[in-house]
Amino acid sequence: MMYQSLRNTCRLRNLVFAACLLSVGCGDKEAAKPTPPPKKVEVVEAKRMSFRPSFEVPAVVEAVETAQIFPIVASRILYQNIEPGKFFEQGEELVRLDPYPFETAVATAESQVTEALSNFEETRANFERARDLRPQGYISAKDFDTAKSDMQAAEAQLNTAQTTLRQAKQDLSHTSIYAPFSGRTGHPNYAVGDFFILPNSVPITQLVKIDPVYVLAHIGQKAYNEFYAAVEKLEQQGRAIPNMELYIELPGGTVYPFKGEFFSWDATAAATRGTVAARILFHNPDGLLLPKENVTLRGKLLEEVVRIVIPQKAVSQDQQGHYVYLLDNEKKVKRANIEVGLRIGPNWAVRKGLKVGDRVLVEGLQKVSPGDEVEMTAVDIKQLDDPAPPNLRPPPYSLREQLRKEREAFREYQKATMEARQRNQPGDVYTPHDTGK
């Protein structure tokens, strides 16, 4: 009985040992691994979409004209109308300096002119008599020459006196300082009673033109060159340049109600920034837009264009440029190099490299490589509803034409002022503070 039990035990050990040897011998051949499931990706179909190309760039409000108000003559400030932010029409008086020393100078110069004029008339009469008597030999050549030189000296003295009078009257006219254009004044730097000394680097105040204003935006030189290349191409094709709707967004997201009018590009580019400055005129009747205020300039074409569009997140970039992953007919991944164009919200217009119907990967790009077989889920392209703000309206007139008329009126004002000053000849009726108006 004991012998049978030992025999069974040995047989069991042999079976276990044989099983172990069998398992070691089969270790040379690995069991077949299961095939991994295809990677899941989301795909959109490239399609043509109509949209209005737009852009947005940071910008800053800039005054069309700014004047530092300096007196031309030195005197005590008699009174001033200046208040911070006060609006003045062109030609309104800003400051009046004490005219007394200049009135005295005018009176003295008038007396000198009267005296010089009397002396000149006397010497001229003597010369005319000497000229009549000289042919008859009643006076000597020396006396004739003396009469002539006396008259010439008196004439020179009269001219000097008249020049002094004109200068005195001009100095007196400068005691009243007027607004060279319509605008708002800044804080006054002097008080009534202060004596303004020349030369002085601190102005009495600053006058800023507030309507219209510029909005200054810096555009990349590449975009600038592409713009003019497109304009030239359109002109060669005999097509009109598409109109652009320009408007601004104020800090806080409020849209300014008036549309802008393109004015000019800067004459030079900013080499350090790689940009060109563009100026857009904006109507500013209430002075809401303040110089140096930061805004966002937005532009939108009035006409729609049609382009192949894909989501921006589908586009990658490396040293070769922009590219996307596509699915071929066997649902395998392949790379396609593309040339992108305008951004349209979350999407990107494609110039080259895609055709309508191409299946473009938008999700799962990081986990696939060209040649991989994937399982796709179709999704739609998110279209951006980006209408123009409903409160936008054009300015009531051409802002460029308004500027032209105002500058022409200012030139006429300057011309009239100079003519009035030149009319202040000796003997004119003179009223203080009316000279030169």
Helices and strands as residue ranges (DSSP letters): H 2-25, G 26-28, E 39-45, E 47-51, E 54-63, E 66-69, E 75-80, E 87-88, E 93-97, H 100-133, G 134-136, H 141-173, E 176-178, E 183-185, E 195-196, E 205-208, E 213-220, H 221-236, E 244-249, E 260-270, E 275-282, E 294-301, E 305-311, G 312-314, E 316-318, E 321-327, E 333-337, E 339-344, E 347-352, E 359-363, G 365-367, E 374-378, H 399-422
